[in-house]
């Protein structure tokens, strides 16, 4: 296994002691791999401009940047003509695609998605959380069959709340049967499992470097080039144009602009995050070199240890959308009876040196659903649709008064509804980290 930076980090706990840090917050941002840090350090001495300079450092930096694009393309199993556009993160990549949709495109999206996949679209058909994977496929099938014109199905590959794997191959097949395209949010998948756009027949994939052990501010949109080439540039500026000319005297005001047809320069205006691209490529190389078999085996072993430990604690409830045996990556969200999520997270940090996440994980509708804080029959806001899908419906904030209500300062969100705790694992997680969390939660749950 490649080593992670910070594996020897010590943090203060109550009483003034220092203890080794148990980082169980990988789903928010994974630590940096040592090979990634080394690749960035190697690139820094010759760091220079990209695609613009004749000097040696500029040529070398440009070569590293484009080599990173090639590496990421191979890592994702992209088709030879797929575009690989570097962005800031998954949210930025998704918003880029949203800007490039053909006029009148309808987007089909489940309410279980991360906000990055829920919010960027203009015309949406929202699907209720499915009771099992087959229902997700059937719901998408029914919704797509009713839509005329261009359409896009948006789905996560692995839930950032429960870690559960979604049937993306089946959903892609259904989408294509109805003449739709599919966008897969792979942010939580790629640190844990391989992805192959060609084999899965996916149209677009987005993910982030900071979740893939490359915390240097880069994400990527990979996919079919035609929608990207036909859309207005995401950013207008240098690098996105082939030529800018002044209109002739007497002609209308404005510039005569010849934009790049190639979607990569067309949507990467300005100086790109070269070091971020280098870091992302280095992470892809490190995971590929390690081998997915070893990575998956170790993660599944630790995940089973964690889930078994949580199941043995009275008052701790793991959140799942589907059957507990359904395959998942190393993410577990849970609640502790009698404690707010914020209380649990703060105690774990202050007393045990454990880092976890609390809140709704940028998936407010889904977490409310899992916590039963949003009851459609008794708490449906005025105008909220009763059916499982409806076009042109925007997400609405629901201010629910119920037994899960708590103040924001106690671990809720701004709408005052309840939250959960999330523990997530990855490269660098140890048996001791898992056992310390389980032991700490057992003590917390037993307190009165």
CORJOWO-V449529 format. One record per residue. N is the residue number from 1. RES is the residue in one small letter. PHI is phi in degrees with one decimal (none if undefined). Layout:
BEGIN
N_RES_PHI, N_RES_PHI
END
This chain:
BEGIN
1_x_none, 2_x_-67.5, 3_x_-82.1, 4_x_-110.2, 5_x_-69.1, 6_x_89.8, 7_x_-63.4, 8_x_-103.5, 9_x_-65.0, 10_x_-113.6, 11_x_-128.2, 12_x_-78.9, 13_x_-124.3, 14_x_-54.3, 15_x_99.7, 16_x_93.3, 17_x_-73.1, 18_x_-106.4, 19_x_-130.7, 20_x_-60.7, 21_x_-74.5, 22_x_-102.6, 23_x_-83.3, 24_x_-121.9, 25_x_-131.1, 26_x_-64.7, 27_x_-68.1, 28_x_-80.0, 29_x_-155.3, 30_x_-82.0, 31_x_-66.8, 32_x_-80.4, 33_x_-73.6, 34_x_-59.4, 35_x_-62.1, 36_x_-69.6, 37_x_-59.3, 38_x_-66.0, 39_x_-65.8, 40_x_-66.2, 41_x_-61.4, 42_x_-69.7, 43_x_-82.3, 44_x_-62.9, 45_x_-59.8, 46_x_-105.0, 47_x_-58.2, 48_x_-157.8, 49_x_-70.2, 50_x_-118.6, 51_x_66.4, 52_x_-130.4, 53_x_-107.4, 54_x_-93.1, 55_x_-68.6, 56_x_-59.4, 57_x_-62.5, 58_x_-65.7, 59_x_-64.5, 60_x_-67.3, 61_x_-64.7, 62_x_-61.6, 63_x_-62.9, 64_x_-65.3, 65_x_-64.7, 66_x_-72.6, 67_x_-65.5, 68_x_-61.7, 69_x_-60.8, 70_x_-63.7, 71_x_-63.8, 72_x_-65.3, 73_x_-58.5, 74_x_-67.1, 75_x_-59.4, 76_x_-87.7, 77_x_64.2, 78_x_-74.6, 79_x_-72.9, 80_x_-57.7, 81_x_-96.4, 82_x_-66.6, 83_x_-79.8, 84_x_-124.4, 85_x_-106.9, 86_x_-78.8, 87_x_-132.0, 88_x_-80.2, 89_x_-171.5, 90_x_-63.2, 91_x_-60.1, 92_x_-63.1, 93_x_-63.7, 94_x_-67.4, 95_x_-65.2, 96_x_-59.7, 97_x_-62.7, 98_x_-58.9, 99_x_-70.9, 100_x_-101.6, 101_x_-65.7, 102_x_-58.5, 103_x_-55.4, 104_x_84.5, 105_x_-67.5, 106_x_-103.2, 107_x_-106.5, 108_x_-101.9, 109_x_-144.9, 110_x_-82.0, 111_x_-69.8, 112_x_-86.8, 113_x_-79.6, 114_x_-62.4, 115_x_-56.0, 116_x_-60.8, 117_x_-96.4, 118_x_-84.7, 119_x_-98.2, 120_x_-75.6, 121_x_-89.2, 122_x_-87.4, 123_x_-121.0, 124_x_-128.3, 125_x_-117.1, 126_x_-92.5, 127_x_-110.5, 128_x_-67.7, 129_x_-56.6, 130_x_-76.6, 131_x_-75.3, 132_x_-159.0, 133_x_-57.5, 134_x_-61.3, 135_x_-67.8, 136_x_-61.3, 137_x_-65.8, 138_x_-66.4, 139_x_-63.9, 140_x_-64.2, 141_x_-59.1, 142_x_-64.8, 143_x_-65.5, 144_x_-65.7, 145_x_-65.1, 146_x_-91.8, 147_x_-99.5, 148_x_-99.2, 149_x_85.7, 150_x_-64.2, 151_x_-148.5, 152_x_-136.3, 153_x_-97.7, 154_x_-113.7, 155_x_-151.8, 156_x_-81.0, 157_x_-88.1, 158_x_-144.0, 159_x_-66.1, 160_x_-79.5, 161_x_-99.6, 162_x_-109.3, 163_x_80.0, 164_x_-66.4, 165_x_-83.3, 166_x_-96.5, 167_x_-79.3, 168_x_-67.8, 169_x_-64.7, 170_x_-65.8, 171_x_-68.0, 172_x_-64.4, 173_x_-61.7, 174_x_-64.0, 175_x_-58.3, 176_x_-69.0, 177_x_-62.5, 178_x_-100.8, 179_x_74.1, 180_x_-99.0, 181_x_-107.9, 182_x_-129.9, 183_x_-111.2, 184_x_-110.6, 185_x_-82.5, 186_x_-104.5, 187_x_-58.0, 188_x_-91.9, 189_x_-87.0, 190_x_-64.2, 191_x_-72.9, 192_x_-121.4, 193_x_-143.6, 194_x_-74.5, 195_x_-134.7, 196_x_-140.9, 197_x_-58.3, 198_x_-67.6, 199_x_-65.8, 200_x_-86.3, 201_x_58.3, 202_x_-93.2, 203_x_-87.7, 204_x_-142.5, 205_x_-136.5, 206_x_-128.6, 207_x_-161.9, 208_x_-120.4, 209_x_-69.3, 210_x_-69.2, 211_x_-94.0, 212_x_-109.9, 213_x_66.1, 214_x_-133.0, 215_x_-79.8, 216_x_-127.2, 217_x_77.5, 218_x_-131.2, 219_x_-129.5, 220_x_-153.5, 221_x_-114.3, 222_x_-123.0, 223_x_164.1, 224_x_-61.3, 225_x_-84.0, 226_x_-65.7, 227_x_-63.0, 228_x_-71.3, 229_x_-71.3, 230_x_-88.2, 231_x_-99.3, 232_x_-60.7, 233_x_-56.4, 234_x_-60.7, 235_x_-125.4, 236_x_-103.3, 237_x_171.1, 238_x_-60.7, 239_x_95.8, 240_x_-87.1, 241_x_-117.4, 242_x_-91.0, 243_x_-159.6, 244_x_-128.6, 245_x_-121.3, 246_x_-81.1, 247_x_-60.5, 248_x_-69.1, 249_x_-54.7, 250_x_89.0, 251_x_-85.3, 252_x_-60.6, 253_x_-62.7, 254_x_120.6, 255_x_-100.2, 256_x_-94.5, 257_x_-114.4, 258_x_-107.2, 259_x_-77.2, 260_x_-64.0, 261_x_-80.6, 262_x_-64.8, 263_x_-65.1, 264_x_-70.0, 265_x_-68.5, 266_x_-59.3, 267_x_-112.1, 268_x_-122.4, 269_x_-63.0, 270_x_83.2, 271_x_-74.5, 272_x_-78.3, 273_x_-81.8, 274_x_-61.3, 275_x_-65.9, 276_x_-64.0, 277_x_-65.8, 278_x_-60.5, 279_x_-64.1, 280_x_-60.8, 281_x_-63.7, 282_x_-63.7, 283_x_-64.9, 284_x_-59.8, 285_x_-63.2, 286_x_-65.3, 287_x_-67.8, 288_x_-63.5, 289_x_-66.6, 290_x_-65.8, 291_x_99.2, 292_x_-67.8, 293_x_-59.8, 294_x_-66.2, 295_x_-63.9, 296_x_-67.6, 297_x_-60.6, 298_x_-67.3, 299_x_-64.2, 300_x_-64.5, 301_x_-65.1, 302_x_-66.7, 303_x_-64.2, 304_x_-63.5, 305_x_-62.9, 306_x_-66.6, 307_x_-66.2, 308_x_-65.3, 309_x_-64.4, 310_x_-64.8, 311_x_-63.7, 312_x_-88.8, 313_x_-105.6, 314_x_-66.3, 315_x_96.3, 316_x_-97.1, 317_x_-121.9, 318_x_-79.5, 319_x_-94.1, 320_x_-142.6, 321_x_-85.0, 322_x_-115.8, 323_x_-55.4, 324_x_-57.7, 325_x_-84.6, 326_x_-63.7, 327_x_-58.3, 328_x_-154.4, 329_x_-92.6, 330_x_-78.0, 331_x_-131.8, 332_x_-136.9, 333_x_-110.8, 334_x_-157.0, 335_x_-124.0, 336_x_-122.3, 337_x_-56.9, 338_x_81.9, 339_x_-130.5, 340_x_-76.2, 341_x_-60.7, 342_x_-64.7, 343_x_-58.0, 344_x_-61.9, 345_x_-63.4, 346_x_-68.2, 347_x_-65.3, 348_x_-59.4, 349_x_-73.8, 350_x_-71.7, 351_x_-107.1, 352_x_-125.6, 353_x_68.3, 354_x_-113.4, 355_x_-103.7, 356_x_-132.0, 357_x_-112.4, 358_x_-129.0, 359_x_134.5, 360_x_-114.7, 361_x_57.6, 362_x_55.2, 363_x_-145.2, 364_x_-56.6, 365_x_-60.0, 366_x_-68.8, 367_x_-64.5, 368_x_-59.4, 369_x_-60.8, 370_x_-67.1, 371_x_-87.7, 372_x_60.5, 373_x_-81.2, 374_x_-111.2, 375_x_-104.2, 376_x_-56.3, 377_x_-75.2, 378_x_-111.0, 379_x_-129.3, 380_x_-69.6, 381_x_-64.9, 382_x_-58.8, 383_x_87.6, 384_x_-72.7, 385_x_-66.9, 386_x_-90.3, 387_x_-83.4, 388_x_-83.0, 389_x_-154.2, 390_x_-157.9, 391_x_-69.3, 392_x_58.7, 393_x_-104.4, 394_x_-97.5, 395_x_-61.8, 396_x_-118.4, 397_x_-74.5, 398_x_-114.8, 399_x_-99.4, 400_x_-101.1, 401_x_-100.8, 402_x_-158.5, 403_x_-67.9, 404_x_-92.5, 405_x_-65.1, 406_x_-156.9, 407_x_-74.5, 408_x_-56.1, 409_x_-65.4, 410_x_-98.7, 411_x_109.9, 412_x_-86.9, 413_x_-106.6, 414_x_-62.2, 415_x_-84.2, 416_x_83.3, 417_x_-94.5, 418_x_-71.6, 419_x_-131.0, 420_x_-136.0, 421_x_-107.4, 422_x_-125.1, 423_x_-111.2, 424_x_-139.1, 425_x_-123.1, 426_x_-174.8, 427_x_-61.4, 428_x_104.3, 429_x_-71.5, 430_x_-122.4, 431_x_-58.9, 432_x_-64.2, 433_x_-59.8, 434_x_-63.4, 435_x_-65.7, 436_x_-64.9, 437_x_-64.2, 438_x_-62.1, 439_x_-63.4, 440_x_-64.4, 441_x_-65.4, 442_x_-63.2, 443_x_-68.7, 444_x_-63.7, 445_x_-65.5, 446_x_-83.7, 447_x_-72.4, 448_x_-125.5
END
